[in-house]
Amino acid sequence: MRFKLALAAGAALAIAASGLSVSGMAFARQEAPAQKGYLPPGALDTSKILPPAPKEGEARYENDRKIFLATRGLKDTPRWTLAQNDVDERKIIGDFACALGFTPDPQKLPKTTALLMKLRFDVIDAVNKPKDLYQRKRPYLIDEGPICVDKTDGLAKSPDYPSGHTTWGWTVGLILAEADPAHATPILARARAFGESRLVCGVHNNSAVEAGRTNGAALVAALHGSKAFRDDVDGVREEIAEARRAATAPAQCDAESALVAKSPY
Protein backbone atom coordinates (compact mmCIF):
# COMPACT_ATOMS: atom_id res chain seq x y z
CA MET A 1 0.00 0.00 0.00
CA ARG A 2 1.17 3.53 -0.69
CA PHE A 3 1.11 6.63 1.41
CA LYS A 4 -1.69 9.08 0.73
CA LEU A 5 -2.69 12.48 2.01
CA ALA A 6 -6.45 12.66 1.61
CA LEU A 7 -7.91 16.11 1.89
CA ALA A 8 -11.58 16.88 1.87
CA ALA A 9 -12.73 18.10 -1.49
CA GLY A 10 -15.14 20.97 -2.03
CA ALA A 11 -16.35 22.61 1.17
CA ALA A 12 -13.08 24.44 1.64
CA LEU A 13 -11.30 21.69 3.54
CA ALA A 14 -12.80 21.76 7.02
CA ILE A 15 -9.34 21.61 8.48
CA ALA A 16 -10.25 22.52 12.01
CA ALA A 17 -13.28 20.28 11.93
CA SER A 18 -12.95 17.47 9.46
CA GLY A 19 -11.26 17.52 6.10
CA LEU A 20 -7.59 16.90 5.64
CA SER A 21 -5.94 13.54 5.92
CA VAL A 22 -2.33 12.44 6.02
CA SER A 23 -2.00 9.92 8.81
CA GLY A 24 -0.62 6.47 9.17
CA MET A 25 -4.15 5.47 8.39
CA ALA A 26 -4.88 8.14 5.88
CA PHE A 27 -1.18 8.39 5.34
CA ALA A 28 -1.61 4.69 4.78
CA ARG A 29 0.35 3.98 1.70
CA GLN A 30 -1.88 3.98 -1.29
CA GLU A 31 -1.24 5.04 -4.84
CA ALA A 32 -0.50 8.74 -5.01
CA PRO A 33 -2.93 10.82 -7.07
CA ALA A 34 -1.84 12.54 -10.27
CA GLN A 35 0.80 15.19 -9.65
CA LYS A 36 -0.81 18.52 -8.84
CA GLY A 37 1.64 19.98 -6.37
CA TYR A 38 4.02 22.91 -6.57
CA LEU A 39 7.04 20.85 -7.64
CA PRO A 40 7.39 19.00 -10.93
CA PRO A 41 7.57 15.19 -10.67
CA GLY A 42 10.99 13.99 -9.54
CA ALA A 43 12.20 17.46 -8.55
CA LEU A 44 12.99 16.32 -4.99
CA ASP A 45 14.22 12.82 -4.12
CA THR A 46 14.29 12.65 -0.34
CA SER A 47 15.47 9.03 -0.42
CA LYS A 48 18.89 10.52 -1.30
CA ILE A 49 18.69 13.09 1.48
CA LEU A 50 17.54 11.08 4.49
CA PRO A 51 19.96 8.81 6.33
CA PRO A 52 19.25 5.11 5.81
CA ALA A 53 16.62 3.61 8.08
CA PRO A 54 18.10 1.75 11.07
CA LYS A 55 18.83 -1.95 10.69
CA GLU A 56 18.67 -4.64 13.33
CA GLY A 57 21.85 -4.68 15.40
CA GLU A 58 22.58 -0.98 14.93
CA ALA A 59 22.53 1.50 17.81
CA ARG A 60 19.72 3.54 16.23
CA TYR A 61 17.59 0.41 15.89
CA GLU A 62 18.01 -0.44 19.57
CA ASN A 63 17.35 3.17 20.55
CA ASP A 64 14.07 3.03 18.61
CA ARG A 65 13.05 -0.08 20.55
CA LYS A 66 14.01 1.51 23.88
CA ILE A 67 11.95 4.64 23.20
CA PHE A 68 8.93 2.67 22.00
CA LEU A 69 8.89 0.51 25.15
CA ALA A 70 9.47 3.48 27.46
CA THR A 71 6.64 5.52 25.96
CA ARG A 72 4.09 2.69 26.39
CA GLY A 73 3.82 3.99 29.95
CA LEU A 74 2.10 7.10 28.59
CA LYS A 75 -1.06 5.16 27.76
CA ASP A 76 -4.20 6.90 29.12
CA THR A 77 -2.29 10.00 30.22
CA PRO A 78 -3.04 13.53 28.94
CA ARG A 79 -0.13 13.18 26.49
CA TRP A 80 -1.76 10.01 25.10
CA THR A 81 -4.98 11.97 24.62
CA LEU A 82 -3.10 14.66 22.69
CA ALA A 83 -1.51 11.96 20.53
CA GLN A 84 -4.95 10.56 19.76
CA ASN A 85 -6.11 14.05 18.80
CA ASP A 86 -3.13 14.38 16.46
CA VAL A 87 -3.99 11.17 14.61
CA ASP A 88 -6.45 13.07 12.43
CA GLU A 89 -4.27 15.36 10.35
CA ARG A 90 -7.35 16.72 8.66
CA LYS A 91 -7.51 19.00 11.70
CA ILE A 92 -3.98 20.29 11.17
CA ILE A 93 -4.81 23.99 11.25
CA GLY A 94 -7.07 23.54 14.25
CA ASP A 95 -4.20 21.75 16.01
CA PHE A 96 -2.15 24.94 15.69
CA ALA A 97 -4.88 27.09 17.29
CA CYS A 98 -3.06 27.65 20.58
CA ALA A 99 0.20 28.32 18.79
CA LEU A 100 -1.45 30.82 16.44
CA GLY A 101 -3.31 32.46 19.31
CA PHE A 102 -6.76 32.25 17.73
CA THR A 103 -9.29 29.60 16.79
CA PRO A 104 -9.17 29.23 12.99
CA ASP A 105 -12.41 29.21 11.04
CA PRO A 106 -11.79 27.15 7.86
CA GLN A 107 -14.46 29.10 6.01
CA LYS A 108 -12.39 32.25 6.51
CA LEU A 109 -9.09 30.68 5.42
CA PRO A 110 -9.64 29.82 1.73
CA LYS A 111 -6.07 30.69 0.72
CA THR A 112 -4.62 28.53 3.49
CA THR A 113 -6.95 25.73 2.50
CA ALA A 114 -5.95 25.97 -1.15
CA LEU A 115 -2.25 25.91 -0.29
CA LEU A 116 -2.65 22.79 1.84
CA MET A 117 -4.76 21.07 -0.78
CA LYS A 118 -1.97 21.57 -3.32
CA LEU A 119 0.86 20.94 -0.87
CA ARG A 120 -0.35 17.45 -0.05
CA PHE A 121 0.83 16.10 -3.40
CA ASP A 122 4.37 17.31 -2.73
CA VAL A 123 4.28 15.72 0.72
CA ILE A 124 3.13 12.40 -0.76
CA ASP A 125 6.03 12.43 -3.20
CA ALA A 126 8.52 13.24 -0.44
CA VAL A 127 7.31 10.33 1.69
CA ASN A 128 6.56 7.47 -0.70
CA LYS A 129 9.97 6.90 -2.25
CA PRO A 130 11.94 6.46 1.00
CA LYS A 131 9.12 4.36 2.48
CA ASP A 132 9.31 2.09 -0.56
CA LEU A 133 13.08 1.94 -0.36
CA TYR A 134 13.48 1.04 3.32
CA GLN A 135 10.31 -0.93 4.14
CA ARG A 136 10.96 -0.32 7.85
CA LYS A 137 8.54 -2.07 10.22
CA ARG A 138 6.47 -0.04 12.63
CA PRO A 139 7.56 -0.39 16.27
CA TYR A 140 4.56 -2.37 17.54
CA LEU A 141 5.35 -5.03 14.91
CA ILE A 142 8.78 -5.49 16.50
CA ASP A 143 7.90 -5.29 20.21
CA GLU A 144 4.58 -5.85 21.92
CA GLY A 145 2.83 -2.78 23.24
CA PRO A 146 -0.42 -0.80 23.07
CA ILE A 147 -0.90 1.85 20.40
CA CYS A 148 -3.40 4.71 20.37
CA VAL A 149 -5.21 3.53 17.21
CA ASP A 150 -6.52 0.21 15.93
CA LYS A 151 -3.92 -2.27 14.72
CA THR A 152 -5.25 -2.59 11.20
CA ASP A 153 -3.77 -4.47 8.25
CA GLY A 154 -3.51 -1.19 6.36
CA LEU A 155 -1.40 0.40 9.08
CA ALA A 156 0.85 -2.66 9.34
CA LYS A 157 1.47 -2.65 5.58
CA SER A 158 2.43 1.02 5.59
CA PRO A 159 6.20 1.28 6.26
CA ASP A 160 7.49 3.25 9.21
CA TYR A 161 10.36 5.31 7.74
CA PRO A 162 10.00 8.23 7.31
CA SER A 163 6.88 9.28 9.17
CA GLY A 164 4.43 10.83 6.71
CA HIS A 165 2.49 12.33 9.60
CA THR A 166 5.61 14.09 10.89
CA THR A 167 6.60 15.21 7.39
CA TRP A 168 3.17 16.78 7.03
CA GLY A 169 3.13 18.42 10.46
CA TRP A 170 6.65 19.85 10.17
CA THR A 171 6.04 21.09 6.62
CA VAL A 172 2.85 22.86 7.67
CA GLY A 173 4.54 24.22 10.79
CA LEU A 174 7.42 25.72 8.83
CA ILE A 175 5.02 27.35 6.39
CA LEU A 176 2.83 28.77 9.16
CA ALA A 177 5.93 30.07 10.97
CA GLU A 178 6.97 31.87 7.80
CA ALA A 179 3.50 33.28 7.30
CA ASP A 180 3.19 34.33 10.97
CA PRO A 181 6.75 34.95 12.23
CA ALA A 182 5.57 36.66 15.41
CA HIS A 183 4.24 33.27 16.51
CA ALA A 184 7.03 31.15 15.01
CA THR A 185 8.25 29.78 18.34
CA PRO A 186 4.94 28.28 19.55
CA ILE A 187 4.05 27.17 16.01
CA LEU A 188 7.26 25.19 15.61
CA ALA A 189 7.05 23.80 19.13
CA ARG A 190 3.56 22.49 18.32
CA ALA A 191 4.81 21.10 15.00
CA ARG A 192 7.52 19.20 16.88
CA ALA A 193 4.96 17.83 19.32
CA PHE A 194 2.70 16.82 16.43
CA GLY A 195 5.45 14.50 15.22
CA GLU A 196 6.27 13.29 18.72
CA SER A 197 2.64 12.26 19.07
CA ARG A 198 3.50 9.43 16.67
CA LEU A 199 6.01 8.14 19.23
CA VAL A 200 3.49 8.41 22.03
CA CYS A 201 0.89 6.71 19.85
CA GLY A 202 3.32 3.87 19.21
CA VAL A 203 2.90 3.86 15.44
CA HIS A 204 6.31 5.29 14.50
CA ASN A 205 9.87 4.84 15.69
CA ASN A 206 11.93 7.79 16.88
CA SER A 207 14.15 7.54 13.82
CA ALA A 208 11.08 7.82 11.55
CA VAL A 209 9.92 10.95 13.36
CA GLU A 210 13.37 12.54 13.09
CA ALA A 211 13.45 11.64 9.40
CA GLY A 212 10.00 13.18 8.98
CA ARG A 213 11.29 16.52 10.23
CA THR A 214 14.28 16.36 7.89
CA ASN A 215 11.91 15.39 5.10
CA GLY A 216 9.64 18.36 5.76
CA ALA A 217 12.54 20.80 5.99
CA ALA A 218 13.98 19.57 2.68
CA LEU A 219 10.59 19.86 1.04
CA VAL A 220 10.00 23.43 2.22
CA ALA A 221 13.47 24.43 1.03
CA ALA A 222 12.66 23.07 -2.42
CA LEU A 223 9.22 24.65 -2.43
CA HIS A 224 10.76 28.10 -2.10
CA GLY A 225 12.06 27.70 -5.62
CA SER A 226 8.46 27.87 -6.81
CA LYS A 227 7.10 31.36 -7.39
CA ALA A 228 3.55 30.00 -7.14
CA PHE A 229 4.34 28.66 -3.67
CA ARG A 230 5.94 31.91 -2.52
CA ASP A 231 2.97 33.90 -3.80
CA ASP A 232 0.56 31.56 -2.00
CA VAL A 233 2.47 31.91 1.27
CA ASP A 234 2.14 35.69 0.93
CA GLY A 235 -1.61 35.18 0.62
CA VAL A 236 -1.67 32.97 3.70
CA ARG A 237 0.24 35.63 5.63
CA GLU A 238 -2.38 38.26 4.82
CA GLU A 239 -5.22 35.85 5.52
CA ILE A 240 -3.94 34.85 8.95
CA ALA A 241 -3.44 38.46 9.98
CA GLU A 242 -6.98 39.31 8.95
CA ALA A 243 -8.49 36.21 10.55
CA ARG A 244 -6.74 36.89 13.86
CA ARG A 245 -8.41 40.29 14.17
CA ALA A 246 -11.88 38.73 14.11
CA ALA A 247 -11.26 35.31 15.69
CA THR A 248 -11.75 34.15 19.27
CA ALA A 249 -8.95 32.97 21.55
CA PRO A 250 -8.70 29.17 21.93
CA ALA A 251 -9.36 27.49 25.27
CA GLN A 252 -7.21 25.16 27.40
CA CYS A 253 -3.96 26.37 25.89
CA ASP A 254 -2.07 26.29 29.19
CA ALA A 255 -2.63 22.54 29.45
CA GLU A 256 -1.54 21.96 25.86
CA SER A 257 1.53 24.18 26.27
CA ALA A 258 2.63 22.16 29.29
CA LEU A 259 2.35 18.92 27.31
CA VAL A 260 4.18 20.38 24.30
CA ALA A 261 7.03 21.73 26.47
CA LYS A 262 7.84 18.32 27.94
CA SER A 263 9.64 15.62 25.97
CA PRO A 264 7.65 12.35 25.91
CA TYR A 265 10.85 10.29 26.34
C-alpha positions in Angstrom: 0.0 0.0 0.0 1.2 3.5 -0.7 1.1 6.6 1.4 -1.7 9.1 0.7 -2.7 12.5 2.0 -6.4 12.7 1.6 -7.9 16.1 1.9 -11.6 16.9 1.9 -12.7 18.1 -1.5 -15.1 21.0 -2.0 -16.4 22.6 1.2 -13.1 24.4 1.6 -11.3 21.7 3.5 -12.8 21.8 7.0 -9.3 21.6 8.5 -10.2 22.5 12.0 -13.3 20.3 11.9 -13.0 17.5 9.5 -11.3 17.5 6.1 -7.6 16.9 5.6 -5.9 13.5 5.9 -2.3 12.4 6.0 -2.0 9.9 8.8 -0.6 6.5 9.2 -4.1 5.5 8.4 -4.9 8.1 5.9 -1.2 8.4 5.3 -1.6 4.7 4.8 0.3 4.0 1.7 -1.9 4.0 -1.3 -1.2 5.0 -4.8 -0.5 8.7 -5.0 -2.9 10.8 -7.1 -1.8 12.5 -10.3 0.8 15.2 -9.6 -0.8 18.5 -8.8 1.6 20.0 -6.4 4.0 22.9 -6.6 7.0 20.8 -7.6 7.4 19.0 -10.9 7.6 15.2 -10.7 11.0 14.0 -9.5 12.2 17.5 -8.6 13.0 16.3 -5.0 14.2 12.8 -4.1 14.3 12.7 -0.3 15.5 9.0 -0.4 18.9 10.5 -1.3 18.7 13.1 1.5 17.5 11.1 4.5 20.0 8.8 6.3 19.3 5.1 5.8 16.6 3.6 8.1 18.1 1.7 11.1 18.8 -1.9 10.7 18.7 -4.6 13.3 21.8 -4.7 15.4 22.6 -1.0 14.9 22.5 1.5 17.8 19.7 3.5 16.2 17.6 0.4 15.9 18.0 -0.4 19.6 17.4 3.2 20.6 14.1 3.0 18.6 13.0 -0.1 20.6 14.0 1.5 23.9 11.9 4.6 23.2 8.9 2.7 22.0 8.9 0.5 25.1 9.5 3.5 27.5 6.6 5.5 26.0 4.1 2.7 26.4 3.8 4.0 30.0 2.1 7.1 28.6 -1.1 5.2 27.8 -4.2 6.9 29.1 -2.3 10.0 30.2 -3.0 13.5 28.9 -0.1 13.2 26.5 -1.8 10.0 25.1 -5.0 12.0 24.6 -3.1 14.7 22.7 -1.5 12.0 20.5 -4.9 10.6 19.8 -6.1 14.0 18.8 -3.1 14.4 16.5 -4.0 11.2 14.6 -6.5 13.1 12.4 -4.3 15.4 10.3 -7.3 16.7 8.7 -7.5 19.0 11.7 -4.0 20.3 11.2 -4.8 24.0 11.2 -7.1 23.5 14.3 -4.2 21.7 16.0 -2.1 24.9 15.7 -4.9 27.1 17.3 -3.1 27.7 20.6 0.2 28.3 18.8 -1.5 30.8 16.4 -3.3 32.5 19.3 -6.8 32.2 17.7 -9.3 29.6 16.8 -9.2 29.2 13.0 -12.4 29.2 11.0 -11.8 27.1 7.9 -14.5 29.1 6.0 -12.4 32.3 6.5 -9.1 30.7 5.4 -9.6 29.8 1.7 -6.1 30.7 0.7 -4.6 28.5 3.5 -7.0 25.7 2.5 -5.9 26.0 -1.2 -2.2 25.9 -0.3 -2.7 22.8 1.8 -4.8 21.1 -0.8 -2.0 21.6 -3.3 0.9 20.9 -0.9 -0.3 17.4 0.0 0.8 16.1 -3.4 4.4 17.3 -2.7 4.3 15.7 0.7 3.1 12.4 -0.8 6.0 12.4 -3.2 8.5 13.2 -0.4 7.3 10.3 1.7 6.6 7.5 -0.7 10.0 6.9 -2.2 11.9 6.5 1.0 9.1 4.4 2.5 9.3 2.1 -0.6 13.1 1.9 -0.4 13.5 1.0 3.3 10.3 -0.9 4.1 11.0 -0.3 7.9 8.5 -2.1 10.2 6.5 0.0 12.6 7.6 -0.4 16.3 4.6 -2.4 17.5 5.3 -5.0 14.9 8.8 -5.5 16.5 7.9 -5.3 20.2 4.6 -5.9 21.9 2.8 -2.8 23.2 -0.4 -0.8 23.1 -0.9 1.9 20.4 -3.4 4.7 20.4 -5.2 3.5 17.2 -6.5 0.2 15.9 -3.9 -2.3 14.7 -5.3 -2.6 11.2 -3.8 -4.5 8.2 -3.5 -1.2 6.4 -1.4 0.4 9.1 0.8 -2.7 9.3 1.5 -2.7 5.6 2.4 1.0 5.6 6.2 1.3 6.3 7.5 3.3 9.2 10.4 5.3 7.7 10.0 8.2 7.3 6.9 9.3 9.2 4.4 10.8 6.7 2.5 12.3 9.6 5.6 14.1 10.9 6.6 15.2 7.4 3.2 16.8 7.0 3.1 18.4 10.5 6.7 19.8 10.2 6.0 21.1 6.6 2.9 22.9 7.7 4.5 24.2 10.8 7.4 25.7 8.8 5.0 27.4 6.4 2.8 28.8 9.2 5.9 30.1 11.0 7.0 31.9 7.8 3.5 33.3 7.3 3.2 34.3 11.0 6.8 35.0 12.2 5.6 36.7 15.4 4.2 33.3 16.5 7.0 31.2 15.0 8.3 29.8 18.3 4.9 28.3 19.5 4.1 27.2 16.0 7.3 25.2 15.6 7.0 23.8 19.1 3.6 22.5 18.3 4.8 21.1 15.0 7.5 19.2 16.9 5.0 17.8 19.3 2.7 16.8 16.4 5.4 14.5 15.2 6.3 13.3 18.7 2.6 12.3 19.1 3.5 9.4 16.7 6.0 8.1 19.2 3.5 8.4 22.0 0.9 6.7 19.9 3.3 3.9 19.2 2.9 3.9 15.4 6.3 5.3 14.5 9.9 4.8 15.7 11.9 7.8 16.9 14.1 7.5 13.8 11.1 7.8 11.6 9.9 11.0 13.4 13.4 12.5 13.1 13.4 11.6 9.4 10.0 13.2 9.0 11.3 16.5 10.2 14.3 16.4 7.9 11.9 15.4 5.1 9.6 18.4 5.8 12.5 20.8 6.0 14.0 19.6 2.7 10.6 19.9 1.0 10.0 23.4 2.2 13.5 24.4 1.0 12.7 23.1 -2.4 9.2 24.7 -2.4 10.8 28.1 -2.1 12.1 27.7 -5.6 8.5 27.9 -6.8 7.1 31.4 -7.4 3.6 30.0 -7.1 4.3 28.7 -3.7 5.9 31.9 -2.5 3.0 33.9 -3.8 0.6 31.6 -2.0 2.5 31.9 1.3 2.1 35.7 0.9 -1.6 35.2 0.6 -1.7 33.0 3.7 0.2 35.6 5.6 -2.4 38.3 4.8 -5.2 35.8 5.5 -3.9 34.8 9.0 -3.4 38.5 10.0 -7.0 39.3 8.9 -8.5 36.2 10.6 -6.7 36.9 13.9 -8.4 40.3 14.2 -11.9 38.7 14.1 -11.3 35.3 15.7 -11.8 34.1 19.3 -9.0 33.0 21.5 -8.7 29.2 21.9 -9.4 27.5 25.3 -7.2 25.2 27.4 -4.0 26.4 25.9 -2.1 26.3 29.2 -2.6 22.5 29.4 -1.5 22.0 25.9 1.5 24.2 26.3 2.6 22.2 29.3 2.4 18.9 27.3 4.2 20.4 24.3 7.0 21.7 26.5 7.8 18.3 27.9 9.6 15.6 26.0 7.7 12.3 25.9 10.8 10.3 26.3 
